[in-house]
């Protein structure tokens, strides 16, 4: 584990990779190429330009080999972390601890309302008995999955982001980083705002002890964002399935070794590789997980609590507890 004073040196540069690190020419003036070793600085790509050679003495102080994990495929790992986080969060969901007595019916605002019945123990009974009056088994399983993947978006996403921060950037053997569209990711974190959800795609639960309970509120929503060296922004959301968004990713080849049981072959996730204008969301503000000192301290504390063989998943669960 690295010391706090070394963290800044381990992070990618905060400024966009828009100018040569030596002569400062911009991309509009010349073609630029990444340093092939660290991929964290750019230099004039022309064979006649000696910029990389001239800057070698200065750059070698921070240059180290970094293996880039491309978010085009790595977002599946984020989806697995999100699915496991949702599974953990929704264990205490009232609709998974009570039978479904009636529903859904539509309230005056157009929101489906599900009436909860007697207490329910999933470990002793079957899903068919959980919602006996469902119009079909497919409808029953669909509702079950919507509830099971409707965990709180803040905990789910900030836990996954902390896992990435600790595993890729806080370890002593530093040699990994994220990549988006062929460029290194310079920052990532959690964005706050609203999800574009119709009233008919929300769910409300009516129980004796907690009437009109809304477990997910689309107007108070969170998701992950990643920004690369060219300013391109990608967004990731593991908490839209509860809002009737059926976007899925395949986990084939990614789920081996997880400690929370076998993950499904397809799990919910919304991945948008170019969403710089947040066209999908109503964006209010953002938090950097990579560069926030508090997040770095949390990630450093977590590293010592992880078993080497199961680090990613166990770290996510511990990060959830640390943020409460």
N, C-alpha and C positions, 0 to 999 in steps of 0.2 A: 504494500500500500504506500502511496506517495504522500509526502508532507504537503501541508497547505500552501507553503511558499513555492512549491514546484508545480502547482496546478496550472498557473497561467502559462508556463512554458510548454505544457503538454497540450494545450488547447490549440485548435486551428486559428489562423489569423482572423481578426474580427472584421477587417475591411474587405470589401469585394475584390476579387482577383481580376481587376480591370486594367492594371498597368504593370509594365515590366518592373520587377523588383530592383533593377539596377539603373536603367536609363529613364524609367517612368513614362515611356511611351504608352499610349492607350490602345485599346483594341481597334479603334477607328483609324489609327495611324500605322499599325503593323500587326502581323499575326503573332499571337502569343502562345506559348506552350508551357505546360506544367513541368516543374522539376520532377524527373522520373523516379527519384528516390522517395521524397516525402509527399509529393503532390500537394504541397501547401503554399508554393510560390510559383509565379509565372515569370517567364523571360521571353525576350524576342526570339521567335522561332527560326529566323533566317540563318542560314549557315554562315553568312558573312557577319552576323552580329555576335560579338564576343561577350555579351552581357552575362551569360551564365558562368563563363570562365572567369571573368573579372570579379564577379561577386562570390566566387567559391569560398574564399578565405572567411568572409563574413557569414555566409549562409551555413557553412558546415557546423557552426556552433549550435544551431537548432535543427539541422537537417538530420532526420532519422528515417529508416525504412518504415513505411506504413502500408498495411494491406487494407484496401478499401472494400467495404461491404456495400454492394449496390442496393439501394432502396427499392429498385424495381423488383427484386426478389426478396430482400430482407424484410419488406413490410409483412410478409407471411409470418415471420417470427413475432412481429408486433401483434398480429392478429391472434396468434396462439396465446401470447401473454394476456391480451385483452379478453379472450374467451375464458381462460382460467380465472382471471380476475372477476369476470361477470359471474362465473359459477360460484365463486367464493362469496360474493356480495349478496346474491339472490337466495342463498340458503335460508335467510331470515325473512324473505318476502312473504307477506301475509297470504298471498294467493297460492304459495307453495306449501303453506302450513295449514291451509283450510281447503275443504272441498269447494268446488264451484257449484253453487245452488241454482244460479240462474244467470243467463247472459249469453252474449252481451246485448243490452238494450241501449237505445240512443237517448241521451238526455236533451233538454231544450237547446243546448249549445252545440249539438252534433257530436258529442264525445261518447263513445261506447262505454257503458257502465256494466261491470261484472259484479254480481252479488255473491258474496262469500258465505259458505255454510259451516258445517261442523268441522272441528279440528281434524287435521290430516297428517298421517305419518307415511311419507313416501317409502321408507325402508320396509314397511310392513304390508303395503298395499300396492296395487298397480295403477298406472296412469289412467287406464280405462275407468276405474272406480273413482278417480279424482274428479272427473267431469262427466258423470253418467248421462246427462241429458244433451250432450253435444250432438249436432246433426250428423256427424260422421267421425270416424276415427282420425281421418286426415285433419279435420277441423280441430279436434281435440289436441293432436300433436302440434299443430301449428300454433295454437294458443299457448301451449306449454313452452314451446321454444321461444316465443316472443317474450314471455315472462322470464324465462331462465337467462336470456341474453339482454335483460334490461337493467343491468347494474348501474350505479351512480357514475356518471361520465367523468367527474373530476378524479375520484380515486382510481378508476380503471386506467385512465390515460397518464396521470402523473406517476403511477406505480411503474407502468411500462417505460416511461421516459427515464425514471431513476435507475431502472435496471440497465438500460442502454448506457447511461452516463457512467455508472459504476463499472460495468463489464468492459467497456471499450476505452474509457478515458481515465479511470482512476487507478487502474492496476499498475504495479511496478513494471511488469513486462509490457510496456506500452508499445503497441504495434498495429493497432486497428483504428479505423475511422469509417465514417459513412460517406457514401457517394450518391449523387443525384444527377442524372443526365450527363454523366461523364465528368462531372466536377465535384470536388470535395464539398461536403456539407460543413458550413461555417457556423451554423447555429441551429438549435432546435428547441422546442418547448411546447407549452400548452396554450391554446387560444381559447378565449371566452366569448360567448355570444349567444346566438339563437340558431336552431336548426329549422329548415323550411318544412314544417310538418303541418298537415291539415288536421282539423279537429277530429275527423273521422279515423285518422291513423294513430290517435292517442288512446290510452287506456286509463280508466278510473275504476277503483275498487270500492265496493260498498259492503262493509262488515259491521257487526254489532259493536265492536270496540272502537273501530276506526272508520267511520263513514267518510265517503268521498276522498279516499286516499289516492293521491297521484304519486306513483313511484318515480316516474321520469317526467321532467318538465322541459319541453322543447324550447321554451323561451329562456331557459337558464341551462346552457349546454356547453360542453368542452370538447376539444379535439386536439390532436397533435399536429404540429407544423414543422417543416424542415426547409431551410434555406441554403442554397449552394453558392459557390463563389461568383456566379453570374447574377445572383439575385432571384433565381427561379425558386418558387415556393411550392412544395407538395404538402398535402394534408392527408391525415389518416384518422379514421373514426371507427371505433369498435362498438359503439353504443347506439346504432341506428336501427338495428333489427327490431327492437321493441316498438319502434315507430312505423312498422310495416314496410321497412326498406329491406328488400330481399337480396342485396348485393352480398356475394359470398366469394371466398378465396379457397383454393385447394391447398391442403396441408400435406399432400403426398410428398414424402422425402424430407419433411421438416420436423415431424413430431416425434421422432425416435429419441428416447431418453427422457421425456418429460416425466415428472414425479407425481403429477396429479391425475394419473390414469390416462388412458388412451383418448386423445382428442379426436373429434369427428373428422371425416375426410374433407368436409367443407365447413367452414365456419364464417360467421358474419363479419364483414369489414368493408368499409368504404375507403378506397385508396384513389386519390386524385393527384396525378403526377405533376400537373401544372395548374395551380390554383392561386396564383399570386394576388389576384383581385378578390379572392374569397367569394367567387360567384355563387358557390353552393350555399354559403352560410351568411348570416348577418353578423359581421365581426365587430366586436366592441374593443377588446384589448388583448394583449398577449403577454405571456411570461416566458422568459428564457430559462430553461432547465439547465442547459449546458453552461451558461455563464453566471448564473445566480449563485452567490457565495453560500447561501443557506442550503441550496440543493446540493452543492458540492460537498458540504459538511455531512449532510445526511447520507450521500452516496459513499463517502469514505468510511463512515461508521458501519455501514452495512456490509462492506467487503469482508471484514473479519468474522462475520456471522454465517458465511456461506460454505457449504460443502463443495469441494472442487467439482464433483461429478454432477451436481444438480443446481449449479449456481444461478442460472437465469430465472428459473421458476421460483426457487426459494427466495431469491432476492426480491422478486416482485411482491411476494406475500409479506416479507419483512418491511419493505418500503411502505406498504399500505399502513402497517401499524405505526411506523415512525411519523407519518404525516397526520395522524389523528390528534 
